[in-house]
Structure formats: C-alpha cells, structure tokens
Amino acid sequence: RREVLAGVDVLAADGFKALAGRRIGLVTNATGRARDGRSTIEVLASDEAKKAGVKLVRLFSPEHGITSDADAKVADQVEPVTGLPIHSLYGEERRPRARDLEGLDALVLDIQDVGTRFYTYITTAAYLQPEVARANIPLVVLDRPDPIGPVPVDGPLADSDRISFTVPHTIPVRYGMTPGELALLFDEEGKIGAKVEIVKMRGWSRRLWYDETGLEWVNPSPNMRSLTEALLYPGIGLLETTNVSVGRGTDSPFEVVGAPWLDGSRLAAVLSAREVRGVTFTPIHFTPASSTFAGERCGGVRLTVTDRNALAPVALGVEIAVALRDLHPQDWKIEKFLDLLANRDTFERLQRGETAASIVASWKNGLEQFRRRRAKFLLY
C-alpha cells in the first residue's frame, strides 16, 4: 500500500508555492479533500495558505453540487463556513461567465473523476479551458488518480459529430488519464490555448487501484458509492439511456441490471455461458425506489466482480447489450444505446447482430491510435 499525495497535499507540503500571491477561484466538490481529512476549500482558506498570499475568493461546483449529493440542477449558493459565493456549473450555466472570472489570477480545479467518458466532471473541466484562455488566467489542476486500475484504455472512441455534455471529446469510454493529463490533451487537441498548470501527485503510479493509494474514498456522486461501482460503471452506465434499470434507486447502483419485462434467469444463464472474465451473474428481482422503473418490480441480474484485474467493463456492457438484443428483441429499446456509446460503427454492428467479441475487436485500431495520441500527455 502506498502513501499517495494528491495534488492538494503536494500543494500544501510545498508551502502553496504554485498559488503564492494569487487571488483564486476553486472548482471543487466533496471529493476535493486532503489526506488529513480537510476539504480543499478549508486548505486554501487556511492561515498557512493566507500566509503564502493565497486569497480564495470564489467557488464553483459541478454536477451534484459542492457537497456531491444533489441529483438535479444546482443553484448558486453560499458556502456556509467561509461565506464564499458558489457559482453552479450545473444550473442555467455550464461554464463560468466572464464576470465570474473577473479579478481572479488563477482558477483551480480539484475534483476526483471516475475514469469514464460520460461522467460529467471531465466535461466541466473541459468547459473551463476556453473560458480561462479568454480571461487570460491559468487553470491550475490539483491532480488526482484515475481510480479504476491498471487496464486503462477500453471501448470505442467517440465520433467527432457526437460531442455533447456527456461526450466531451473524441476519447474512448475508458481513457486511463488523470484530470491533469486530460486537461493537457483537451487543450492541445482542441487548440484552446489555455495555460494549464498541474500540481502533480507524489507516489502515484498507473498500476494502482484507488484503494491502494491510501487516499480516502468520498462518494463523487449520490449513486457512485464504491470503487466496485466505479469499475462497473464504464459498461453498465452505457445501458442506462435505454429502457433498463442499472440500479439507481437501489442500494447497489451499477451492480444490477433489470427491467419489468426482463427474464433474469435466462439473462444470467446466457451471460454465464459467455465466460465473461472477472465477473459472475446471479438472477434477482429488485424494485428501484427512484429513477428508471421506480416502484416497479424488475427481473434482472446481479453482477459480482470476482477478479477486478481481469474485468473489461466496457466489453461487459456490450456483452449485456448483445444478450438483451438476442433475448428481448421486442422489449429492449436499442435506439438510445447510441447516446453514451457515441460511436455509430459500434452501434450499427450491434444492430446488425454481430457478437460481442467481434464488436470489441472492432475497437482495436481506434484504441491503438488513441494510445499514441495520449502518450505525450502522460505525467506518471
């Protein structure tokens, strides 16, 4: 087990040199936390930071709000301890306005991501970059781990004509990069011209799972409650734009898949016969308390991770999609599967009746190209 220092810990250990003498805005949420348990807000508002000339003047929050527990649009608020204004980047606006950045010498970002393209914290980070470039101030990223382990690049690349709030860039579903590395890639490939400064972690390596870093797990959103759920999310999350429940409104989001029309015993039997590595499938019934099929009894499967190093979650999501297509062609509404997948070739292969293995094989060239694109931005 390592003692990894996140960017905020390194910043404090170095006497706040990277921010000395600057008036700063901070984009953060409950995951912005130092090893000693203080929030990044507390660290940057501390006497030590003030002594170094750091003046925290404004806060910004992403989806789910500054406390990471909201499941709707978030309004501007006031932070109760510091009294600082919090501008929501998940309300009427998705980007900071020019007036929100006025008088700042830097904008600081400290948010723990989960390593999946459609989890919107990386989009919020991407949306900051053109705005700081226009305001002519740097974006200072307090870096954090890619939590979901050592097999990082997986899934189809997003098509360039499908860019949206859940598809920020032409990267694969699972991209294996830290927030700092991604900021560098977004800046260069998007020709943004933002000044990106990164406070690197110490002691982190790409081989580490989040629970091997010694850093505290803080739920980054209401339905992301464990590292196991974060690992399953790149595949199971893909399914949730279609008419299945992925367990939101249950006590194990992304660890179950089901629907009122679904035969869990058949689905479990089909998936078990496919010998998907690293996971087992058990038939279950469950009734979500909220979200898709709230209050309706769903048949489905429970996913149990047996070997996280062997599990390829995006391929798992495709295996389930193929099984739903074959077992429930009338009931499963395949059209919306394209929304988060964002890759038309993969979607058309699924529609045509290809096997999961052949669909996964079709990603090979795109992933090879992406590995080459990504290589020059890797910091660890």
Disulfide bonds with the S-S distance in Angstrom:
none
